[in-house]
């Protein structure tokens, strides 16, 4: 029974590791936001990322979703080109 619990814990831990690896926190500037699709484009020094913002975050952080706003953003890459904003805060 103890071995089964250890194997279960190991499998659980291994499923969490890829989720943590895909989350990335970066600093950049909002270069565009489409309110209809809730897609935001954020540019950094040598990168650009388009990601979808949750409806809750879009409502709560309207002031950060304006062009030129400097932000610190954490992305969640769900694979297949589906990138979401995990957290968004001003710098």
C-alpha positions as CSV (number, residue, x, y, z in Angstrom):
1,X,0.0,0.0,0.0
2,X,2.9,2.4,0.8
3,X,4.4,1.9,-2.7
4,X,1.1,2.7,-4.4
5,X,0.8,6.0,-2.4
6,X,4.4,6.8,-3.5
7,X,3.7,6.1,-7.1
8,X,0.5,8.1,-7.0
9,X,2.4,11.1,-5.5
10,X,5.2,10.8,-8.1
11,X,2.7,10.8,-11.0
12,X,0.9,13.8,-9.5
13,X,4.2,15.7,-9.1
14,X,5.2,14.9,-12.7
15,X,1.9,16.2,-14.0
16,X,2.4,19.6,-12.2
17,X,5.9,20.2,-13.5
18,X,5.0,20.9,-17.2
19,X,2.4,23.4,-16.1
20,X,5.0,25.3,-14.2
21,X,7.4,25.2,-17.0
22,X,5.0,26.9,-19.5
23,X,4.2,29.9,-17.3
24,X,6.6,32.8,-18.1
25,X,6.7,36.2,-16.4
26,X,8.0,39.1,-18.6
27,X,8.0,42.8,-18.6
28,X,6.8,44.7,-21.6
29,X,4.5,47.4,-23.1
30,X,1.0,47.0,-24.3
31,X,1.0,47.6,-28.1
32,X,-2.6,46.7,-28.8
33,X,-5.8,45.4,-27.2
34,X,-9.0,44.1,-28.9
35,X,-11.9,44.3,-26.4
36,X,-14.2,42.2,-28.6
37,X,-11.9,39.1,-28.6
38,X,-10.0,40.1,-25.4
39,X,-6.7,39.6,-27.2
40,X,-3.8,41.7,-26.0
41,X,-0.4,42.3,-27.8
42,X,2.6,42.9,-25.5
43,X,6.0,43.9,-26.8
44,X,9.3,43.5,-25.0
45,X,12.8,44.5,-26.0
46,X,13.2,41.5,-28.3
47,X,9.9,39.7,-28.2
48,X,6.2,40.1,-28.9
49,X,3.4,38.0,-27.6
50,X,-0.4,37.9,-28.3
51,X,-2.5,36.4,-25.6
52,X,-6.1,36.2,-24.4
53,X,-7.1,38.0,-21.3
54,X,-9.9,36.5,-19.0
55,X,-13.1,38.4,-18.9
56,X,-12.6,39.0,-15.2
57,X,-9.1,40.5,-15.7
58,X,-10.3,42.5,-18.7
59,X,-13.0,44.2,-16.5
60,X,-10.8,44.7,-13.4
61,X,-7.7,46.0,-15.2
62,X,-9.1,48.2,-18.0
63,X,-6.5,50.9,-17.2
64,X,-3.6,48.5,-17.9
65,X,-5.0,47.3,-21.2
66,X,-4.3,50.6,-23.0
67,X,-1.7,51.1,-25.6
68,X,1.6,52.2,-24.1
69,X,1.0,50.9,-20.6
70,X,4.1,49.3,-19.0
71,X,3.2,45.9,-17.5
72,X,4.6,42.8,-15.9
73,X,2.7,39.8,-17.3
74,X,2.7,36.1,-16.7
75,X,1.7,33.9,-19.7
76,X,0.2,30.5,-19.6
77,X,1.0,28.5,-22.8
78,X,-1.6,25.8,-23.1
79,X,-0.2,24.4,-26.3
80,X,-1.4,24.6,-29.9
81,X,-0.9,28.4,-30.0
82,X,-3.4,29.0,-27.1
83,X,-1.6,31.5,-24.9
84,X,-3.5,33.1,-22.0
85,X,-2.6,35.9,-19.6
86,X,-2.2,34.3,-16.2
87,X,-1.5,37.6,-14.3
88,X,-1.2,41.2,-15.3
89,X,0.2,44.1,-13.2
90,X,1.6,47.5,-13.7
91,X,5.3,48.2,-13.4
